[in-house]
Amino acid sequence: MQVNPGIFKAYDIRGIYPTDLNEAAAYAIGRAFVTFLKADTVLVGRDMRTSGPQIFDAVTRGIMDQGADVVNIGMVSTDQYYFACAQTKLPGMMVTASHNPKQYNGFKMVRQMPYLLSGDQGIQDLRRIVETDDFAPAGRHGSMRELDLSEQFIEAVLGLIDVEALKSRPIKVVADTGNGMVGPILKRVYARLPVELTGLYLDPDGTLPNHGLDPLQPENRAELEQRVLSEGADAGFAFDGDGDRFFTIDDRGQFVAGDYMTALLGRYLLEKKPGSKIVYDVRASWAVPDLISAAGGTPLIERVGHAFIKRRMASEQVLFGGEVSGHYYFQDFNYADSGLIPSLLIMEMLAKSGKKMSELLTPLEGKYFISGEINSTVADGKAKMAELAERYADGAIERLDGVSVSYDTWHFNVRGSNTEPLLRLNLESVASQAEMEQRRDEVLAIIRG
């Protein structure tokens, strides 16, 4: 069938409903998923988007018409979905478009936890099967049953922290789930903890009446930042739409960069399992490898993207992984990413250290001067990256993901977006804020020139 090839992305399938992704496409993708994996049972969940029921019905009809049974886990967060796939050892399809605007929908697809379908491993195969109607013959018609693993999920995530430690210091947090999928499960988890919770927009609502689903956009976390200050909270927690990404606001009401948080959580987790490996992505601050090494761990650098990080963690038994974009991965959670787990670990870390979040961050802010991710629209990204490599040929150049260039006191990574004609720059100086700004502007002038 004719389907927009642009919906088949590097890590998932995503498009606007009903123009790019409609019931007919979802039905065909369900059939293709069963054909490609030769699956006899598929686990399926969905988020709160208004097109969720239609897409869920279509994809599960495709799965069953193709001869496989469906295990319906209902409306869940993506970390609940990963947990369910791991517990049942089944392949899965999660109907979600993550943090995209409300008119989008899509699929995050698990082959077998922790391995997901990605562009080079399965997603383009699905596209080919759909476009050529190359479905395997179905010998039977599948059936559907429901499964609720939420109680087991709650016990599993609470088992990753020392709940008793939270009693030593009253922790006060504000959590904003943005009418996404995290609210219901967060309420149940936090109800078992001695913490004081102020919840913002905890009820799932696909019309998104309050703000967007991506906490990296400053307007989507502005209210949370204000509430942390007005409530005198120890921290603010922001979750993206489907709950696989997580962000922190410190006690000053300031956004905490994902690489700083990776460094702090990595160092903290090494106290529990000394000598472990910690993986981080090419965009990250030198704070990550520095703190991990100083704590006796082994820092491993990896390409951006959950398919690559999970694969690396599973192959090398890595304890923890963090990405600048707010994905945090845990060996004890099937190498999957979760938004809830880092929120619990941060509360435990604050309780045990007796320090404020700002006190933990101050040493990093005084040494590592980071630009944050800066996007530029560029017609020919590859040509620009080649130009940068030539201009900075006297630096140490790495091509693990895009172009990374390092000097003694500063470094940067430039990589293309997987979905848009953008180049993304992350740059850091360990000399001064002034050097960071000067080098940032210099590199941006080449990118935008």
ABEGO torsion letter per residue (X at the ends): XBBBAAABBAABBBBBOAAABBAAAAAAAAAAAAAAAGBABBBBBBBABAAAAAAAAAAAAAAAAAGBBBBBAEBBBAAAAAAAAAAAGBBBBBBBAEABBAABBEBBBBABOABBBBAABGAAAAAAAAAAGBBBBBABBBBBBBBBAAAAAAAAAAAABBAAAAAABBBBBBBBAGGBAAAAAAAAAAAABBBBBBBBGABBBAAGAABBABAABAAAAAAAAAAAAAAGBABBBBBBAAGABBBBBBAAGBBBBAAAAAAAAAAAAAAABBGBBBBBBAABBAAAAAAAAAAGBBBBBBBBEAAAAAAAAAAAGBABBBBAAGBBBBAAAGGBBBAAAAAAAAAAAAAAAGBBAAAAAAAAAAABBBAEBBBBBBABAAAAAAAAAAAAAABBBBAABEBBBBBAABBBBBBBBAABBBBBBBBBBAABAAAAAAAAAAAAAAAAX
